[in-house]
């Protein structure tokens, strides 16, 4: 029982020192404060987008289409990336569902183009939201900086 009280005192004294650092503007005092800071960030973190972009094959497909600068057919993308046509089609559909690519059909041919403005706007807003969560006066590393 005595040991529990000692541990409790240590935790509470540490919590008060964390609270003092927060008032100085260095770190959030509690997860609740951090959650309030991350409010706008939560709406911008779209798991579907990151799931679509995290696959190396899909990332290379997006890069190929983006560098081309125009809508590309499934066959063109498959040739460019040396990936089987059926796999390319499935990956492009996932990217289109996530809003990374725009789909256009001409007869039986399907063209995919990068949604440049939508994607760059989303990524800029996400970067700004992450930057806003940085405590005032913190170095570039924020709370993750080496000590």
C-alpha positions as CSV (number, residue, x, y, z in Angstrom):
1,X,0.0,0.0,0.0
2,X,2.8,2.4,0.8
3,X,4.4,1.7,-2.6
4,X,1.2,2.6,-4.4
5,X,1.1,5.9,-2.7
6,X,4.7,6.6,-3.7
7,X,3.9,5.8,-7.3
8,X,0.8,8.0,-7.3
9,X,2.8,10.9,-5.9
10,X,5.4,10.5,-8.7
11,X,2.8,10.5,-11.4
12,X,1.0,13.5,-10.0
13,X,4.2,15.5,-9.6
14,X,5.2,14.6,-13.2
15,X,1.7,15.6,-14.4
16,X,2.1,18.9,-12.8
17,X,5.4,19.5,-14.5
18,X,3.8,18.7,-17.8
19,X,1.1,21.1,-17.0
20,X,3.7,23.8,-16.3
21,X,5.4,23.2,-19.6
22,X,2.0,23.6,-21.4
23,X,1.4,26.9,-19.8
24,X,4.8,27.9,-21.1
25,X,3.5,26.9,-24.6
26,X,5.7,23.9,-25.2
27,X,3.3,20.8,-25.0
28,X,-0.4,20.0,-24.6
29,X,-1.1,19.2,-20.9
30,X,-3.5,16.3,-21.6
31,X,-4.6,14.2,-24.5
32,X,-7.9,16.2,-24.4
33,X,-5.9,19.4,-25.2
34,X,-4.1,17.6,-28.0
35,X,-7.4,16.3,-29.4
36,X,-8.8,19.8,-29.4
37,X,-5.7,20.9,-31.3
38,X,-6.1,18.1,-33.9
39,X,-9.8,18.8,-34.6
40,X,-9.3,20.1,-38.1
41,X,-6.7,17.5,-38.8
42,X,-9.1,14.6,-38.0
43,X,-11.4,15.6,-40.9
44,X,-8.5,15.8,-43.4
45,X,-7.0,12.4,-42.5
46,X,-8.8,10.3,-45.0
47,X,-7.9,6.6,-44.5
48,X,-9.2,5.7,-48.0
49,X,-6.8,8.1,-49.6
50,X,-3.8,6.9,-47.6
51,X,-4.8,3.2,-48.2
52,X,-5.0,3.9,-51.9
53,X,-1.6,5.7,-52.0
54,X,0.3,3.3,-49.7
55,X,0.7,0.5,-52.2
56,X,3.9,0.8,-54.1
57,X,2.3,-0.3,-57.4
58,X,-0.5,2.3,-57.1
59,X,2.1,5.0,-56.2
60,X,4.0,4.2,-59.3
61,X,0.9,4.2,-61.4
62,X,-0.1,7.7,-60.1
63,X,3.4,8.9,-60.7
64,X,3.4,7.6,-64.3
65,X,0.0,9.2,-65.1
66,X,1.0,12.5,-63.4
67,X,4.3,12.7,-65.3
68,X,2.4,12.0,-68.6
69,X,0.3,15.1,-67.9
70,X,-2.9,13.7,-69.6
71,X,-5.4,11.0,-69.3
72,X,-4.0,7.6,-70.1
73,X,-5.7,4.4,-71.0
74,X,-5.4,1.3,-68.9
75,X,-3.2,-0.3,-71.7
76,X,-0.9,2.7,-71.8
77,X,-0.4,2.7,-68.0
78,X,0.2,-1.1,-68.0
79,X,2.9,-0.7,-70.7
80,X,4.5,2.2,-68.9
81,X,4.7,0.5,-65.5
82,X,5.3,-3.1,-66.8
83,X,2.4,-4.4,-64.8
84,X,-0.3,-6.9,-65.9
85,X,-3.3,-5.3,-67.4
86,X,-5.8,-6.9,-65.0
87,X,-3.8,-5.7,-62.0
88,X,-3.5,-2.2,-63.4
89,X,-7.2,-2.0,-63.9
90,X,-7.9,-3.0,-60.3
91,X,-5.4,-0.6,-58.9
92,X,-6.6,2.3,-61.0
93,X,-10.2,1.6,-59.9
94,X,-9.0,1.9,-56.2
95,X,-7.2,5.1,-56.9
96,X,-10.3,6.5,-58.7
97,X,-12.6,5.5,-55.7
98,X,-10.2,7.4,-53.4
99,X,-10.5,10.5,-55.5
100,X,-6.9,10.5,-56.7
101,X,-7.8,9.8,-60.4
102,X,-10.5,11.0,-62.7
103,X,-12.2,8.4,-64.9
104,X,-13.3,9.2,-68.5
105,X,-14.8,6.7,-70.9
106,X,-14.6,6.9,-74.7
107,X,-16.4,4.0,-76.1
108,X,-14.8,0.9,-74.7
109,X,-11.6,2.7,-73.7
110,X,-11.2,4.0,-70.1
111,X,-8.9,6.9,-69.5
112,X,-7.5,7.8,-66.1
113,X,-6.1,11.3,-65.2
114,X,-4.7,12.6,-62.0
115,X,-7.1,15.0,-60.1
116,X,-4.2,17.5,-59.8
117,X,-6.1,20.4,-58.1
118,X,-8.2,18.3,-55.7
119,X,-5.2,16.2,-54.7
120,X,-2.8,19.1,-54.2
121,X,-5.4,21.2,-52.3
122,X,-6.1,18.3,-50.0
123,X,-2.4,17.6,-49.3
124,X,-1.7,21.3,-48.7
125,X,-4.7,21.6,-46.3
126,X,-3.4,18.5,-44.5
127,X,0.1,19.9,-44.2
128,X,-1.3,23.2,-42.9
129,X,-3.4,21.4,-40.3
130,X,-0.4,19.4,-39.1
131,X,1.6,22.6,-38.9
132,X,-1.1,24.3,-36.8
133,X,-0.9,21.5,-34.2
134,X,2.8,22.4,-33.5
135,X,3.1,24.0,-30.1
136,X,4.1,27.7,-30.3
137,X,7.8,28.3,-30.1
138,X,8.7,24.7,-30.7
139,X,11.5,23.7,-33.0
140,X,10.7,21.9,-36.3
141,X,10.5,18.6,-34.4
142,X,7.8,19.8,-32.0
143,X,7.0,17.2,-29.4
144,X,8.9,14.5,-31.3
145,X,12.2,16.4,-31.3
146,X,15.1,14.4,-29.8
147,X,15.8,15.4,-26.2
